[in-house]
């Protein structure tokens, strides 16, 4: 720790970091960010970085937006806190509830608020079980998620997550959570298999799992419209239509985890709009406030909400909620954030910038490290491979991605390394010139990574 600054040493001594190797962290210390402006953030040494990940997939309107600061300040002065327990409410949570339901054009009927996407997905598990109990289906409790899916880190939501790093050491997943195949055609498509045939096989595998477990034991299926933290995996054509048909056949609820894909990330209000998903429950967070305040939400359709509300009457209460559910400051910021997105046309703008991002990244397709480029809207992933022709991954897996992730900082760029996929998810406010600058920086990172790996070989 002798090479670390005093602030870095304090951080190492007193904080346990999320998603971090604590032993390595004690050696290298944190990169300390001190301010943000638009699509850029600055560290304590004055270095500026183009934030190609919107923080954690979430700062839609950019850093330092004064309207969100003012909205929080006004609410703090007027009503800094109140709860939503036992028939209490407040104006901003009422308005936001209606706004979100209106956003779905009536497909959803009720909103329940949490502090994060993880809590929202934890709530979803409880809602599914509550719903089954209300209908007298005491055995219909299993929930099917997907390998490489990401749904959070609480005990229940981490069980839904299909990533080994979220299970190892935590005795997860829970026994009532199952996982079906990841719909990554590039990695899992068979020789000669078309995209649509691959989608059919994915649906057939889901149906086979349901039949093995017993349809009367399976309550719900959960998936992200586009898998984010699993590697920006875009589903093949017709995938969601085929998956939903299987779920409807066996009376299985469909849950769309829109934590990353909501509020314009994929070029429409929700990822469900892009892929034709008709969810029974929808999970929201991140861009709902541009992460200026912690907030998550579960939207519930009338079919499910009516059963839950009736059951709460029979039991005497709906015994679930959080101290900060629908927090006044968070909901006030969310309302202003959504006004900004609408007034500035950021959903259409994000779609336009996403097309430029796609074109710029595909100009790198011939690079010797680039295996597959995946993008939809303003989110993208570039998978690095050791051998393009054979699609051979690096050994150890993630070594190339880790080097590229770190090296990007030297070029003033923040990306995400997901094994050997480099992910991009810039703020919706990014301009065409900034998109091109971001990809130009990444091109230099690719060259540095290739040189490094060549030296290693």
Secondary structure, DSSP 8 states (H G I E B T S, - for coil): -TTS-HHHHHHHHH---TT--HHHHHHH----EEEEEBTEEEETT--EEEETTHHHHT-TT-BT-HHHHHHHHHHHHHHS----STT---HHHHHHHHHHHHHTTTS--EEEEESSHHHHHHHHHHHHHHHHHHTT-TT--EEEEETT----SSHHHHHH---GGGTTTTT-S-TTEEEE----HHHH--TT--HHHHHHHHHHHHHHHHHHH-GGGEEEEEEESEESTTT-EE--TTHHHHHHHHHHHTT-EEEEE-TTTTTTTTSSS-HHHHHT---SEEEE-GGGTTTSS--EEEEE-HHHHHHHHHHHHHHSS-----TTTT-HHHHHHHHHHHHHHHHTTHHHHHHHHHHHHHHHHHTTTTSTTEEEEEEETTEEEEEE-SBTTTTB--SSTTHHHHHHHHHHHHTTEE-EEETTEEEE---TT--HHHHHHHHHHHHHHHHHHHHHHHHH-
